[in-house]
């Protein structure tokens, strides 16, 4: 496994692979990341992973400085998984002095996370575009848990004619339903015990839809009521939105994205399911 820290080294190493799957990460890897790595290896024959905590997608009041990091652990996991190439740059390699450009992807980045984290998706789109240009993957792999991020990246790749496929892997969950996330490590024991209510709320809305409920506001009410059974959980938003535009709908249909964000103490978690 090659562990590279410069753009020049990645470009030189890339020439050895006829096809290459890229899994962009911010490190502190978990089984969700590793499922994407396994898929990249099978589908492309070789896998690259980037580990970079991207400062431009964090607001001043967010958790950049305390975001969990454990490079030795991550590298051991990736080597055991048969990863071919790891790109782990310093921020100055990605954003050298004088760097000023950024990518805005328009309406798909505006609701939900975009409304609550101004500038977040410009930071995401910009760093992912840079990774695509540096690594030149055949396919790039992302998790469904970050559904809006996937929509933003797909829009960017389509609009800018990027020659790769964006592949989405299913959300990987703990046995009690909690979506795997690097931020789960922040949860206290009491918060961790309460956190599965997020998936129960989503799954309950999905079950209502399967029984014939089409009133989107009824699904939102169900999610709010379910989460309210755990006083430690503070709702940020619940959403039933069009799966393409991510705009709220009045009538739910197959393909709609049911999503939520909530806080447990200092930790903010997101999750979603797709109807139908």
Residue, then its C-alpha position, 0 to 999 in steps of 0.5 A: x500500500x502506497x501512502x502519499x502526501x503530495x499531489x505530484x506523488x499521487x499523479x505519478x502513482x496513478x499511471x500504474x492502474x488501468x482503473x481505480x476506485x476512489x473513496x474520499x474520507x475524512x478518516x477515523x474509518x468505520x465499517x461504512x467506509x470499509x464497505x465502500x473500499x471493498x466495493x471499489x476493489x471489486x468493481x475497479x480492481x484497485x482502490x484509493x482512499x483519501x484521508x483529509x479533514x477538509x477545513x473549508x467545509x467547517x464553519x467557525x463554530x463547528x468541530x474542525x479542531x476536535x474532529x476525531x483523527x487516528x491515522x495509524x489506526x486508519x492505515x492499518x485498516x486500509x492495508x488489511x483491506x488491500x487498498x492500493x493507494x492512500x492520499x493523506x495530504x496536509x491542508x497546505x498541499x490542498x489549499x496552498x497560499x493564495x488559493x481562492x477558487x470554490x465551486x457552487x452547485x446551486x439549488x440542490x445545495x440550498x435546503x436541509x444541510x445547506x440552509x443550516x450550514x452556509x458554505x458547507x457544500x461549497x467546501x465539499x464540492x471544491x475539495x471533491x473536485x480537487x480530489x477527482x482532478x488529482x486522483x482521476x478515478x474511474x469511479x468514486x464511492x460515497x455513502x447514502x447516509x450523506x444523501x445531500x452530499x451525494x446529490x451535490x457531488x452528482x450535480x457537480x460531476x454532471x454539470x462539469x463533465x467529469x469523466x467518472x461514475x459516482x457510486x452510492x453505497x447503502x448506509x451501514x448501521x449498528x445492530x440497533x439501527x444507528x447509522x455509522x458515523x465518525x462523530x458517534x465517538x462523541x456520544x456519551x453512554x446516555x446519548x448513545x443509548x438515546x441515538x437509535x431513536x433517529x432511525x426508529x423515527x425514519x423507519x416508522x415514517x417508511x412503514x407508514x408510507x408502506x401502509x398507504x400514507x401519502x401526506x408528507x406532513x403526517x410523516x414529518x409529525x410521526x418523526x417529530x413525535x418519535x424523537x420526542x420520546x427521547x428528551x436528550x435528543x433535540x430535533x434540528x429538522x425533519x424532512x420529506x423531500x423530492x429525491x432529486x431537488x431535495x425540496x419539501x413535498x406535500x405528497x410523498x411518493x416513491x423515491x422521496x428522501x425522508x431525512x433528519x438532523x438532531x443534536x445529542x449534547x454537543x453532537x449533531x447527527x444526520x440520517x435518512x431513508x428513501x421511500x419505496 
